[in-house]
Amino acid sequence: MSLPAFDTLKFVETLQENGAFNTKQAKAMNMAFSETLNTSLVTQADLLRVESEIKSEIKEIKINFEGKFRLLHWMNGFTLAMVTTLVVKIFIN
Protein backbone atom coordinates (compact mmCIF):
# COMPACT_ATOMS: atom_id res chain seq x y z
CA MET A 1 0.00 0.00 0.00
CA SER A 2 1.69 3.22 -1.13
CA LEU A 3 1.34 6.56 0.54
CA PRO A 4 -0.20 9.46 -1.35
CA ALA A 5 2.26 11.96 -2.80
CA PHE A 6 2.95 15.02 -0.67
CA ASP A 7 4.12 18.14 -2.50
CA THR A 8 6.49 19.73 0.01
CA LEU A 9 7.28 22.75 -2.15
CA LYS A 10 3.59 23.61 -2.59
CA PHE A 11 3.08 23.16 1.17
CA VAL A 12 5.87 25.62 1.99
CA GLU A 13 4.68 28.11 -0.62
CA THR A 14 1.11 27.95 0.71
CA LEU A 15 2.32 28.69 4.23
CA GLN A 16 4.37 31.64 2.99
CA GLU A 17 1.62 33.04 0.78
CA ASN A 18 -0.75 33.42 3.70
CA GLY A 19 1.86 35.54 5.47
CA ALA A 20 1.60 33.51 8.63
CA PHE A 21 5.05 31.93 8.23
CA ASN A 22 8.40 33.12 6.99
CA THR A 23 10.61 30.81 4.87
CA LYS A 24 12.43 29.31 7.85
CA GLN A 25 9.20 28.64 9.76
CA ALA A 26 7.48 27.18 6.70
CA LYS A 27 10.39 24.81 6.05
CA ALA A 28 10.40 23.72 9.69
CA MET A 29 6.65 23.08 9.56
CA ASN A 30 7.13 21.15 6.32
CA MET A 31 9.86 18.99 7.86
CA ALA A 32 7.73 18.20 10.93
CA PHE A 33 4.69 17.41 8.80
CA SER A 34 6.70 15.17 6.46
CA GLU A 35 8.22 13.24 9.36
CA THR A 36 4.78 12.74 10.86
CA LEU A 37 3.43 11.39 7.58
CA ASN A 38 6.31 8.96 7.22
CA THR A 39 6.20 7.58 10.76
CA SER A 40 2.62 7.74 11.98
CA LEU A 41 0.67 5.95 9.27
CA VAL A 42 -0.32 2.33 9.70
CA THR A 43 0.64 0.02 6.87
CA GLN A 44 -1.18 -3.03 5.57
CA ALA A 45 1.55 -5.21 7.12
CA ASP A 46 0.94 -3.58 10.52
CA LEU A 47 -2.78 -4.30 10.29
CA LEU A 48 -2.21 -7.92 9.27
CA ARG A 49 0.24 -8.46 12.15
CA VAL A 50 -2.17 -7.01 14.70
CA GLU A 51 -5.06 -9.01 13.22
CA SER A 52 -3.01 -12.19 13.56
CA GLU A 53 -2.14 -11.38 17.18
CA ILE A 54 -5.79 -10.67 18.04
CA LYS A 55 -6.97 -13.90 16.41
CA SER A 56 -4.34 -15.83 18.38
CA GLU A 57 -5.44 -14.23 21.66
CA ILE A 58 -9.11 -14.93 20.89
CA LYS A 59 -8.25 -18.58 20.21
CA GLU A 60 -6.43 -18.83 23.57
CA ILE A 61 -9.38 -17.25 25.39
CA LYS A 62 -11.80 -19.62 23.63
CA ILE A 63 -9.75 -22.67 24.65
CA ASN A 64 -9.55 -21.39 28.24
CA PHE A 65 -13.30 -20.70 28.29
CA GLU A 66 -14.12 -24.17 26.93
CA GLY A 67 -12.04 -25.76 29.69
CA LYS A 68 -13.75 -23.74 32.39
CA PHE A 69 -17.16 -24.46 30.89
CA ARG A 70 -16.41 -28.19 30.92
CA LEU A 71 -15.42 -27.98 34.61
CA LEU A 72 -18.58 -26.01 35.40
CA HIS A 73 -20.64 -28.64 33.58
CA TRP A 74 -19.18 -31.40 35.77
CA MET A 75 -19.63 -29.34 38.93
CA ASN A 76 -23.31 -28.74 38.10
CA GLY A 77 -23.81 -32.43 37.41
CA PHE A 78 -22.23 -33.35 40.72
CA THR A 79 -24.34 -30.77 42.58
CA LEU A 80 -27.53 -32.08 40.92
CA ALA A 81 -26.63 -35.65 41.92
CA MET A 82 -26.03 -34.58 45.53
CA VAL A 83 -29.31 -32.64 45.72
CA THR A 84 -31.20 -35.56 44.18
CA THR A 85 -29.64 -37.93 46.71
CA LEU A 86 -30.64 -35.66 49.61
CA VAL A 87 -34.21 -35.26 48.32
CA VAL A 88 -34.59 -39.01 47.88
CA LYS A 89 -33.15 -39.65 51.35
CA ILE A 90 -35.61 -37.13 52.90
CA PHE A 91 -38.64 -38.78 51.25
CA ILE A 92 -37.51 -42.36 52.01
CA ASN A 93 -36.99 -41.71 55.75
DAGI-V556414 format. One record per residue. N is the residue number from 1. RES is the residue in one letter. PHI is phi in whole degrees, -180 to 180 (* if undefined). NEAR is the number of other ideal C-beta (glycine too) atoms within 10 Angstrom. Layout:
# DAGI-V556414
n:res:phi:near
N:RES:PHI:NEAR
N:RES:PHI:NEAR
This chain:
# DAGI-V556414
n:res:phi:near
1:M:*:8
2:S:-92:5
3:L:-82:9
4:P:-67:6
5:A:-68:6
6:F:-123:12
7:D:-84:9
8:T:-68:13
9:L:-64:8
10:K:-63:10
11:F:-62:16
12:V:-64:20
13:E:-63:14
14:T:-64:14
15:L:-64:20
16:Q:-73:15
17:E:-62:10
18:N:-74:9
19:G:78:7
20:A:-83:11
21:F:-132:17
22:N:-86:11
23:T:-59:11
24:K:-64:8
25:Q:-66:13
26:A:-65:19
27:K:-67:16
28:A:-66:14
29:M:-64:15
30:N:-61:20
31:M:-62:12
32:A:-63:10
33:F:-66:15
34:S:-64:13
35:E:-63:10
36:T:-63:10
37:L:-62:12
38:N:-77:10
39:T:-112:7
40:S:-98:7
41:L:-82:11
42:V:-88:9
43:T:-97:11
44:Q:-59:8
45:A:-63:9
46:D:-61:10
47:L:-64:11
48:L:-65:10
49:R:-65:11
50:V:-65:11
51:E:-60:10
52:S:-63:10
53:E:-63:10
54:I:-65:10
55:K:-62:10
56:S:-64:10
57:E:-66:10
58:I:-63:10
59:K:-63:10
60:E:-62:10
61:I:-64:10
62:K:-63:10
63:I:-62:10
64:N:-63:10
65:F:-64:10
66:E:-61:10
67:G:-65:10
68:K:-68:10
69:F:-66:9
70:R:-62:10
71:L:-63:10
72:L:-63:10
73:H:-60:10
74:W:-67:9
75:M:-64:10
76:N:-65:10
77:G:-63:10
78:F:-64:10
79:T:-62:10
80:L:-62:10
81:A:-63:10
82:M:-67:10
83:V:-64:10
84:T:-61:10
85:T:-61:10
86:L:-67:10
87:V:-64:10
88:V:-62:10
89:K:-64:9
90:I:-65:8
91:F:-76:7
92:I:-77:6
93:N:-83:5
